[in-house]
Amino acid sequence: MFGIIRLYTYEKQHGQTIAEVSRNEFQEILKQHDGFVNYHFIDSGDGEGASMAIFTSKEAAEASTFLAGGFVHERLADLLPNPPRVIEGEV
């Protein structure tokens, strides 16, 4: 198993919207991705959030990075202007 955590910063008032869009839309995209196991998004309420995704392999996790980048660009670019800090590794 391999995991990716993406740490985001954003304006505090956008946290709930980002979390809902991530959970409702991006998670559905990931469910169709080979090697997907699980996904969660956490909104701290203070302008920070994190997505956590688990995959069966490093290759599947790395492929999801392109999905995430495209999704953010299409759906959340105005709310997430800065790229996330990414932490990844074996679970």
Biopython code that builds the backbone (N, CA, C, O; Angstrom):
import numpy as np
from Bio.PDB.StructureBuilder import StructureBuilder

atoms = [
    (1, "MET", "N", (0.840, -1.173, 0.000)),
    (1, "MET", "CA", (0.000, 0.000, 0.000)),
    (1, "MET", "C", (0.889, 1.241, 0.000)),
    (1, "MET", "O", (1.995, 1.249, 0.540)),
    (2, "PHE", "N", (0.358, 2.291, -0.630)),
    (2, "PHE", "CA", (1.109, 3.524, -0.766)),
    (2, "PHE", "C", (0.158, 4.691, -0.535)),
    (2, "PHE", "O", (-0.973, 4.672, -1.022)),
    (3, "GLY", "N", (0.599, 5.694, 0.196)),
    (3, "GLY", "CA", (-0.265, 6.818, 0.519)),
    (3, "GLY", "C", (0.301, 8.141, 0.067)),
    (3, "GLY", "O", (1.513, 8.331, -0.025)),
    (4, "ILE", "N", (-0.621, 9.058, -0.214)),
    (4, "ILE", "CA", (-0.249, 10.435, -0.552)),
    (4, "ILE", "C", (-1.083, 11.374, 0.306)),
    (4, "ILE", "O", (-2.305, 11.251, 0.393)),
    (5, "ILE", "N", (-0.395, 12.308, 0.932)),
    (5, "ILE", "CA", (-1.059, 13.377, 1.676)),
    (5, "ILE", "C", (-0.710, 14.674, 0.973)),
    (5, "ILE", "O", (0.460, 14.955, 0.713)),
    (6, "ARG", "N", (-1.725, 15.460, 0.670)),
    (6, "ARG", "CA", (-1.517, 16.773, 0.062)),
    (6, "ARG", "C", (-2.003, 17.820, 1.056)),
    (6, "ARG", "O", (-3.160, 17.806, 1.476)),
    (7, "LEU", "N", (-1.104, 18.727, 1.425)),
    (7, "LEU", "CA", (-1.411, 19.770, 2.397)),
    (7, "LEU", "C", (-1.667, 21.080, 1.661)),
    (7, "LEU", "O", (-0.825, 21.553, 0.897)),
    (8, "TYR", "N", (-2.837, 21.659, 1.903)),
    (8, "TYR", "CA", (-3.275, 22.862, 1.203)),
    (8, "TYR", "C", (-3.432, 24.039, 2.164)),
    (8, "TYR", "O", (-3.746, 23.858, 3.340)),
    (9, "THR", "N", (-3.212, 25.236, 1.648)),
    (9, "THR", "CA", (-3.562, 26.462, 2.362)),
    (9, "THR", "C", (-4.529, 27.238, 1.468)),
    (9, "THR", "O", (-4.412, 27.230, 0.243)),
    (10, "TYR", "N", (-5.480, 27.903, 2.110)),
    (10, "TYR", "CA", (-6.507, 28.635, 1.376)),
    (10, "TYR", "C", (-7.165, 29.622, 2.319)),
    (10, "TYR", "O", (-6.941, 29.598, 3.529)),
    (11, "GLU", "N", (-7.975, 30.481, 1.747)),
    (11, "GLU", "CA", (-8.703, 31.432, 2.582)),
    (11, "GLU", "C", (-9.725, 30.661, 3.418)),
    (11, "GLU", "O", (-10.469, 29.823, 2.910)),
    (12, "LYS", "N", (-9.735, 30.963, 4.681)),
    (12, "LYS", "CA", (-10.538, 30.250, 5.674)),
    (12, "LYS", "C", (-11.986, 30.021, 5.244)),
    (12, "LYS", "O", (-12.527, 28.936, 5.455)),
    (13, "GLN", "N", (-12.613, 31.023, 4.648)),
    (13, "GLN", "CA", (-14.028, 30.921, 4.297)),
    (13, "GLN", "C", (-14.295, 29.912, 3.172)),
    (13, "GLN", "O", (-15.449, 29.556, 2.929)),
    (14, "HIS", "N", (-13.245, 29.449, 2.482)),
    (14, "HIS", "CA", (-13.438, 28.506, 1.379)),
    (14, "HIS", "C", (-13.271, 27.045, 1.800)),
    (14, "HIS", "O", (-13.483, 26.141, 0.991)),
    (15, "GLY", "N", (-12.904, 26.813, 3.020)),
    (15, "GLY", "CA", (-12.605, 25.457, 3.482)),
    (15, "GLY", "C", (-13.735, 24.465, 3.291)),
    (15, "GLY", "O", (-13.511, 23.366, 2.783)),
    (16, "GLN", "N", (-14.922, 24.823, 3.680)),
    (16, "GLN", "CA", (-16.044, 23.893, 3.580)),
    (16, "GLN", "C", (-16.359, 23.568, 2.117)),
    (16, "GLN", "O", (-16.652, 22.417, 1.791)),
    (17, "THR", "N", (-16.301, 24.556, 1.246)),
    (17, "THR", "CA", (-16.553, 24.327, -0.178)),
    (17, "THR", "C", (-15.504, 23.396, -0.767)),
    (17, "THR", "O", (-15.839, 22.456, -1.487)),
    (18, "ILE", "N", (-14.244, 23.651, -0.467)),
    (18, "ILE", "CA", (-13.156, 22.808, -0.964)),
    (18, "ILE", "C", (-13.345, 21.371, -0.473)),
    (18, "ILE", "O", (-13.204, 20.424, -1.247)),
    (19, "ALA", "N", (-13.662, 21.215, 0.805)),
    (19, "ALA", "CA", (-13.858, 19.884, 1.375)),
    (19, "ALA", "C", (-15.020, 19.157, 0.698)),
    (19, "ALA", "O", (-14.898, 17.980, 0.357)),
    (20, "GLU", "N", (-16.131, 19.840, 0.504)),
    (20, "GLU", "CA", (-17.304, 19.211, -0.103)),
    (20, "GLU", "C", (-17.049, 18.810, -1.550)),
    (20, "GLU", "O", (-17.407, 17.707, -1.962)),
    (21, "VAL", "N", (-16.434, 19.697, -2.319)),
    (21, "VAL", "CA", (-16.133, 19.384, -3.715)),
    (21, "VAL", "C", (-15.148, 18.222, -3.786)),
    (21, "VAL", "O", (-15.304, 17.331, -4.622)),
    (22, "SER", "N", (-14.152, 18.221, -2.932)),
    (22, "SER", "CA", (-13.166, 17.138, -2.916)),
    (22, "SER", "C", (-13.809, 15.803, -2.569)),
    (22, "SER", "O", (-13.577, 14.798, -3.241)),
    (23, "ARG", "N", (-14.608, 15.803, -1.528)),
    (23, "ARG", "CA", (-15.250, 14.561, -1.082)),
    (23, "ARG", "C", (-16.289, 14.063, -2.079)),
    (23, "ARG", "O", (-16.367, 12.864, -2.343)),
    (24, "ASN", "N", (-17.079, 14.962, -2.630)),
    (24, "ASN", "CA", (-18.185, 14.555, -3.494)),
    (24, "ASN", "C", (-17.780, 14.317, -4.940)),
    (24, "ASN", "O", (-18.327, 13.430, -5.596)),
    (25, "GLU", "N", (-16.837, 15.091, -5.444)),
    (25, "GLU", "CA", (-16.482, 14.979, -6.851)),
    (25, "GLU", "C", (-15.150, 14.273, -7.086)),
    (25, "GLU", "O", (-15.081, 13.328, -7.872)),
    (26, "PHE", "N", (-14.091, 14.724, -6.409)),
    (26, "PHE", "CA", (-12.781, 14.115, -6.657)),
    (26, "PHE", "C", (-12.738, 12.665, -6.184)),
    (26, "PHE", "O", (-12.140, 11.812, -6.841)),
    (27, "GLN", "N", (-13.355, 12.393, -5.073)),
    (27, "GLN", "CA", (-13.369, 11.019, -4.580)),
    (27, "GLN", "C", (-14.031, 10.086, -5.605)),
    (27, "GLN", "O", (-13.588, 8.950, -5.779)),
    (28, "GLU", "N", (-15.064, 10.547, -6.270)),
    (28, "GLU", "CA", (-15.736, 9.729, -7.289)),
    (28, "GLU", "C", (-14.811, 9.449, -8.469)),
    (28, "GLU", "O", (-14.844, 8.360, -9.042)),
    (29, "ILE", "N", (-13.996, 10.420, -8.828)),
    (29, "ILE", "CA", (-13.012, 10.212, -9.890)),
    (29, "ILE", "C", (-11.992, 9.166, -9.452)),
    (29, "ILE", "O", (-11.658, 8.260, -10.216)),
    (30, "LEU", "N", (-11.501, 9.291, -8.234)),
    (30, "LEU", "CA", (-10.509, 8.341, -7.728)),
    (30, "LEU", "C", (-11.060, 6.916, -7.655)),
    (30, "LEU", "O", (-10.331, 5.956, -7.902)),
    (31, "LYS", "N", (-12.325, 6.779, -7.320)),
    (31, "LYS", "CA", (-12.925, 5.442, -7.214)),
    (31, "LYS", "C", (-12.835, 4.676, -8.531)),
    (31, "LYS", "O", (-12.850, 3.445, -8.532)),
    (32, "GLN", "N", (-12.743, 5.382, -9.634)),
    (32, "GLN", "CA", (-12.648, 4.739, -10.943)),
    (32, "GLN", "C", (-11.195, 4.476, -11.349)),
    (32, "GLN", "O", (-10.946, 3.879, -12.396)),
    (33, "HIS", "N", (-10.251, 4.910, -10.542)),
    (33, "HIS", "CA", (-8.819, 4.792, -10.829)),
    (33, "HIS", "C", (-8.293, 3.445, -10.334)),
    (33, "HIS", "O", (-8.522, 3.070, -9.185)),
    (34, "ASP", "N", (-7.593, 2.725, -11.199)),
    (34, "ASP", "CA", (-7.004, 1.442, -10.806)),
    (34, "ASP", "C", (-6.078, 1.630, -9.608)),
    (34, "ASP", "O", (-5.258, 2.548, -9.580)),
    (35, "GLY", "N", (-6.219, 0.766, -8.637)),
    (35, "GLY", "CA", (-5.362, 0.803, -7.465)),
    (35, "GLY", "C", (-5.862, 1.668, -6.327)),
    (35, "GLY", "O", (-5.224, 1.733, -5.277)),
    (36, "PHE", "N", (-6.990, 2.334, -6.514)),
    (36, "PHE", "CA", (-7.543, 3.192, -5.460)),
    (36, "PHE", "C", (-8.062, 2.348, -4.296)),
    (36, "PHE", "O", (-8.698, 1.315, -4.507)),
    (37, "VAL", "N", (-7.789, 2.791, -3.073)),
    (37, "VAL", "CA", (-8.282, 2.120, -1.869)),
    (37, "VAL", "C", (-9.193, 3.040, -1.060)),
    (37, "VAL", "O", (-10.319, 2.664, -0.732)),
    (38, "ASN", "N", (-8.709, 4.260, -0.732)),
    (38, "ASN", "CA", (-9.476, 5.123, 0.153)),
    (38, "ASN", "C", (-9.046, 6.583, -0.012)),
    (38, "ASN", "O", (-7.923, 6.866, -0.428)),
    (39, "TYR", "N", (-9.960, 7.509, 0.323)),
    (39, "TYR", "CA", (-9.683, 8.943, 0.216)),
    (39, "TYR", "C", (-10.446, 9.688, 1.308)),
    (39, "TYR", "O", (-11.587, 9.355, 1.625)),
    (40, "HIS", "N", (-9.792, 10.704, 1.876)),
    (40, "HIS", "CA", (-10.434, 11.586, 2.853)),
    (40, "HIS", "C", (-9.898, 12.995, 2.658)),
    (40, "HIS", "O", (-8.762, 13.178, 2.219)),
    (41, "PHE", "N", (-10.719, 13.995, 2.987)),
    (41, "PHE", "CA", (-10.271, 15.378, 3.006)),
    (41, "PHE", "C", (-10.604, 15.951, 4.373)),
    (41, "PHE", "O", (-11.710, 15.775, 4.886)),
    (42, "ILE", "N", (-9.628, 16.641, 4.955)),
    (42, "ILE", "CA", (-9.807, 17.267, 6.263)),
    (42, "ILE", "C", (-9.671, 18.780, 6.101)),
    (42, "ILE", "O", (-8.680, 19.262, 5.553)),
    (43, "ASP", "N", (-10.656, 19.520, 6.573)),
    (43, "ASP", "CA", (-10.586, 20.978, 6.622)),
    (43, "ASP", "C", (-10.367, 21.366, 8.073)),
    (43, "ASP", "O", (-11.183, 21.035, 8.933)),
    (44, "SER", "N", (-9.265, 22.071, 8.357)),
    (44, "SER", "CA", (-8.950, 22.450, 9.738)),
    (44, "SER", "C", (-9.876, 23.535, 10.269)),
    (44, "SER", "O", (-10.015, 23.706, 11.480)),
    (45, "GLY", "N", (-10.513, 24.272, 9.350)),
    (45, "GLY", "CA", (-11.328, 25.408, 9.764)),
    (45, "GLY", "C", (-10.534, 26.691, 9.896)),
    (45, "GLY", "O", (-11.095, 27.756, 10.156)),
    (46, "ASP", "N", (-9.220, 26.587, 9.716)),
    (46, "ASP", "CA", (-8.337, 27.743, 9.858)),
    (46, "ASP", "C", (-7.546, 28.058, 8.593)),
    (46, "ASP", "O", (-6.468, 28.648, 8.666)),
    (47, "GLY", "N", (-8.078, 27.667, 7.428)),
    (47, "GLY", "CA", (-7.389, 27.953, 6.182)),
    (47, "GLY", "C", (-6.354, 26.931, 5.777)),
    (47, "GLY", "O", (-5.510, 27.193, 4.921)),
    (48, "GLU", "N", (-6.421, 25.776, 6.388)),
    (48, "GLU", "CA", (-5.536, 24.675, 6.020)),
    (48, "GLU", "C", (-6.363, 23.413, 5.869)),
    (48, "GLU", "O", (-7.370, 23.228, 6.552)),
    (49, "GLY", "N", (-5.924, 22.547, 4.967)),
    (49, "GLY", "CA", (-6.604, 21.279, 4.782)),
    (49, "GLY", "C", (-5.643, 20.247, 4.251)),
    (49, "GLY", "O", (-4.530, 20.557, 3.829)),
    (50, "ALA", "N", (-6.098, 19.018, 4.283)),
    (50, "ALA", "CA", (-5.263, 17.922, 3.789)),
    (50, "ALA", "C", (-6.133, 16.872, 3.141)),
    (50, "ALA", "O", (-7.214, 16.545, 3.630)),
    (51, "SER", "N", (-5.645, 16.351, 2.032)),
    (51, "SER", "CA", (-6.284, 15.186, 1.441)),
    (51, "SER", "C", (-5.363, 14.005, 1.693)),
    (51, "SER", "O", (-4.139, 14.125, 1.659)),
    (52, "MET", "N", (-5.982, 12.865, 1.947)),
    (52, "MET", "CA", (-5.219, 11.641, 2.183)),
    (52, "MET", "C", (-5.797, 10.550, 1.292)),
    (52, "MET", "O", (-6.993, 10.261, 1.340)),
    (53, "ALA", "N", (-4.940, 9.952, 0.481)),
    (53, "ALA", "CA", (-5.398, 8.908, -0.419)),
    (53, "ALA", "C", (-4.480, 7.703, -0.299)),
    (53, "ALA", "O", (-3.262, 7.840, -0.185)),
    (54, "ILE", "N", (-5.082, 6.529, -0.326)),
    (54, "ILE", "CA", (-4.344, 5.274, -0.237)),
    (54, "ILE", "C", (-4.558, 4.497, -1.534)),
    (54, "ILE", "O", (-5.668, 4.439, -2.065)),
    (55, "PHE", "N", (-3.476, 3.904, -2.032)),
    (55, "PHE", "CA", (-3.502, 3.125, -3.257)),
    (55, "PHE", "C", (-2.771, 1.803, -3.044)),
    (55, "PHE", "O", (-2.026, 1.636, -2.078)),
    (56, "THR", "N", (-2.996, 0.883, -3.949)),
    (56, "THR", "CA", (-2.363, -0.429, -3.821)),
    (56, "THR", "C", (-0.893, -0.410, -4.192)),
    (56, "THR", "O", (-0.149, -1.309, -3.801)),
    (57, "SER", "N", (-0.455, 0.605, -4.944)),
    (57, "SER", "CA", (0.943, 0.663, -5.365)),
    (57, "SER", "C", (1.410, 2.108, -5.512)),
    (57, "SER", "O", (0.608, 3.037, -5.600)),
    (58, "LYS", "N", (2.712, 2.262, -5.535)),
    (58, "LYS", "CA", (3.300, 3.585, -5.746)),
    (58, "LYS", "C", (2.909, 4.121, -7.118)),
    (58, "LYS", "O", (2.624, 5.310, -7.258)),
    (59, "GLU", "N", (2.893, 3.267, -8.122)),
    (59, "GLU", "CA", (2.552, 3.690, -9.480)),
    (59, "GLU", "C", (1.127, 4.239, -9.560)),
    (59, "GLU", "O", (0.882, 5.255, -10.210)),
    (60, "ALA", "N", (0.200, 3.566, -8.902)),
    (60, "ALA", "CA", (-1.193, 4.039, -8.889)),
    (60, "ALA", "C", (-1.296, 5.378, -8.175)),
    (60, "ALA", "O", (-2.032, 6.263, -8.610)),
    (61, "ALA", "N", (-0.567, 5.525, -7.087)),
    (61, "ALA", "CA", (-0.575, 6.785, -6.338)),
    (61, "ALA", "C", (0.008, 7.915, -7.172)),
    (61, "ALA", "O", (-0.544, 9.015, -7.199)),
    (62, "GLU", "N", (1.115, 7.657, -7.850)),
    (62, "GLU", "CA", (1.744, 8.688, -8.669)),
    (62, "GLU", "C", (0.834, 9.107, -9.819)),
    (62, "GLU", "O", (0.785, 10.287, -10.167)),
    (63, "ALA", "N", (0.117, 8.159, -10.409)),
    (63, "ALA", "CA", (-0.813, 8.485, -11.493)),
    (63, "ALA", "C", (-1.930, 9.397, -10.983)),
    (63, "ALA", "O", (-2.442, 10.231, -11.730)),
    (64, "SER", "N", (-2.303, 9.240, -9.722)),
    (64, "SER", "CA", (-3.374, 10.072, -9.158)),
    (64, "SER", "C", (-2.958, 11.534, -9.049)),
    (64, "SER", "O", (-3.813, 12.419, -9.000)),
    (65, "THR", "N", (-1.669, 11.794, -9.012)),
    (65, "THR", "CA", (-1.178, 13.166, -8.928)),
    (65, "THR", "C", (-1.635, 13.969, -10.143)),
    (65, "THR", "O", (-1.993, 15.140, -10.016)),
    (66, "PHE", "N", (-1.623, 13.345, -11.314)),
    (66, "PHE", "CA", (-2.091, 14.024, -12.524)),
    (66, "PHE", "C", (-3.593, 14.263, -12.466)),
    (66, "PHE", "O", (-4.082, 15.302, -12.910)),
    (67, "LEU", "N", (-4.325, 13.291, -11.912)),
    (67, "LEU", "CA", (-5.771, 13.472, -11.742)),
    (67, "LEU", "C", (-6.055, 14.640, -10.799)),
    (67, "LEU", "O", (-6.913, 15.478, -11.077)),
    (68, "ALA", "N", (-5.331, 14.686, -9.691)),
    (68, "ALA", "CA", (-5.540, 15.751, -8.704)),
    (68, "ALA", "C", (-5.222, 17.115, -9.295)),
    (68, "ALA", "O", (-5.980, 18.066, -9.109)),
    (69, "GLY", "N", (-4.109, 17.215, -10.003)),
    (69, "GLY", "CA", (-3.730, 18.489, -10.599)),
    (69, "GLY", "C", (-4.769, 18.983, -11.601)),
    (69, "GLY", "O", (-5.123, 20.162, -11.616)),
    (70, "GLY", "N", (-5.250, 18.071, -12.433)),
    (70, "GLY", "CA", (-6.274, 18.434, -13.406)),
    (70, "GLY", "C", (-7.581, 18.832, -12.750)),
    (70, "GLY", "O", (-8.240, 19.783, -13.170)),
    (71, "PHE", "N", (-7.945, 18.095, -11.717)),
    (71, "PHE", "CA", (-9.193, 18.388, -11.011)),
    (71, "PHE", "C", (-9.132, 19.760, -10.337)),
    (71, "PHE", "O", (-10.068, 20.552, -10.447)),
    (72, "VAL", "N", (-8.049, 20.031, -9.652)),
    (72, "VAL", "CA", (-7.908, 21.328, -8.987)),
    (72, "VAL", "C", (-7.932, 22.445, -10.025)),
    (72, "VAL", "O", (-8.578, 23.473, -9.823)),
    (73, "HIS", "N", (-7.231, 22.241, -11.129)),
    (73, "HIS", "CA", (-7.205, 23.262, -12.181)),
    (73, "HIS", "C", (-8.614, 23.539, -12.718)),
    (73, "HIS", "O", (-8.982, 24.694, -12.930)),
    (74, "GLU", "N", (-9.395, 22.483, -12.937)),
    (74, "GLU", "CA", (-10.737, 22.633, -13.510)),
    (74, "GLU", "C", (-11.786, 23.117, -12.510)),
    (74, "GLU", "O", (-12.654, 23.915, -12.861)),
    (75, "ARG", "N", (-11.710, 22.640, -11.266)),
    (75, "ARG", "CA", (-12.799, 22.881, -10.309)),
    (75, "ARG", "C", (-12.468, 23.815, -9.158)),
    (75, "ARG", "O", (-13.365, 24.454, -8.607)),
    (76, "LEU", "N", (-11.192, 23.908, -8.782)),
    (76, "LEU", "CA", (-10.873, 24.643, -7.558)),
    (76, "LEU", "C", (-9.740, 25.661, -7.708)),
    (76, "LEU", "O", (-9.217, 26.157, -6.710)),
    (77, "ALA", "N", (-9.367, 25.969, -8.924)),
    (77, "ALA", "CA", (-8.208, 26.852, -9.142)),
    (77, "ALA", "C", (-8.350, 28.196, -8.436)),
    (77, "ALA", "O", (-7.371, 28.712, -7.897)),
    (78, "ASP", "N", (-9.545, 28.769, -8.430)),
    (78, "ASP", "CA", (-9.738, 30.067, -7.777)),
    (78, "ASP", "C", (-9.626, 29.977, -6.262)),
    (78, "ASP", "O", (-9.261, 30.952, -5.604)),
    (79, "LEU", "N", (-9.939, 28.812, -5.709)),
    (79, "LEU", "CA", (-9.919, 28.643, -4.249)),
    (79, "LEU", "C", (-8.592, 28.085, -3.734)),
    (79, "LEU", "O", (-8.256, 28.246, -2.561)),
    (80, "LEU", "N", (-7.846, 27.431, -4.619)),
    (80, "LEU", "CA", (-6.548, 26.849, -4.242)),
    (80, "LEU", "C", (-5.465, 27.384, -5.183)),
    (80, "LEU", "O", (-4.997, 26.659, -6.061)),
    (81, "PRO", "N", (-5.066, 28.639, -5.008)),
    (81, "PRO", "CA", (-4.105, 29.238, -5.939)),
    (81, "PRO", "C", (-2.676, 28.719, -5.789)),
    (81, "PRO", "O", (-1.870, 28.863, -6.708)),
    (82, "ASN", "N", (-2.353, 28.116, -4.642)),
    (82, "ASN", "CA", (-0.998, 27.633, -4.387)),
    (82, "ASN", "C", (-0.937, 26.107, -4.480)),
    (82, "ASN", "O", (-1.869, 25.425, -4.052)),
    (83, "PRO", "N", (0.144, 25.570, -5.031)),
    (83, "PRO", "CA", (0.254, 24.112, -5.087)),
    (83, "PRO", "C", (0.376, 23.527, -3.682)),
    (83, "PRO", "O", (0.875, 24.188, -2.772)),
    (84, "PRO", "N", (-0.077, 22.292, -3.508)),
    (84, "PRO", "CA", (0.002, 21.684, -2.178)),
    (84, "PRO", "C", (1.403, 21.208, -1.858)),
    (84, "PRO", "O", (2.224, 20.996, -2.750)),
    (85, "ARG", "N", (1.657, 21.048, -0.601)),
    (85, "ARG", "CA", (2.857, 20.336, -0.147)),
    (85, "ARG", "C", (2.474, 18.864, -0.157)),
    (85, "ARG", "O", (1.409, 18.505, 0.346)),
    (86, "VAL", "N", (3.312, 18.013, -0.714)),
    (86, "VAL", "CA", (2.969, 16.604, -0.881)),
    (86, "VAL", "C", (3.893, 15.731, -0.037)),
    (86, "VAL", "O", (5.114, 15.889, -0.045)),
    (87, "ILE", "N", (3.273, 14.813, 0.686)),
    (87, "ILE", "CA", (3.998, 13.808, 1.461)),
    (87, "ILE", "C", (3.513, 12.456, 0.956)),
    (87, "ILE", "O", (2.309, 12.221, 0.862)),
    (88, "GLU", "N", (4.444, 11.571, 0.631)),
    (88, "GLU", "CA", (4.024, 10.270, 0.135)),
    (88, "GLU", "C", (4.960, 9.188, 0.629)),
    (88, "GLU", "O", (6.127, 9.436, 0.933)),
    (89, "GLY", "N", (4.418, 7.980, 0.703)),
    (89, "GLY", "CA", (5.260, 6.870, 1.135)),
    (89, "GLY", "C", (4.467, 5.612, 1.398)),
    (89, "GLY", "O", (3.241, 5.594, 1.294)),
    (90, "GLU", "N", (5.177, 4.576, 1.736)),
    (90, "GLU", "CA", (4.572, 3.288, 2.042)),
    (90, "GLU", "C", (3.669, 3.412, 3.274)),
    (90, "GLU", "O", (3.978, 4.135, 4.220)),
    (91, "VAL", "N", (2.567, 2.701, 3.237)),
    (91, "VAL", "CA", (1.632, 2.686, 4.364)),
    (91, "VAL", "C", (1.848, 1.389, 5.117)),
    (91, "VAL", "O", (1.176, 1.136, 6.117)),
]
sb = StructureBuilder()
sb.init_structure("model")
sb.init_model(0)
sb.init_chain("A")
sb.init_seg("    ")
for serial, (resi, resn, name, xyz) in enumerate(atoms, 1):
    if name == "N":
        sb.init_residue(resn, " ", resi, " ")
    sb.init_atom(name, np.array(xyz, "f"), 0.0, 1.0, " ", f" {name:<3s}", serial, name[0])
structure = sb.get_structure()
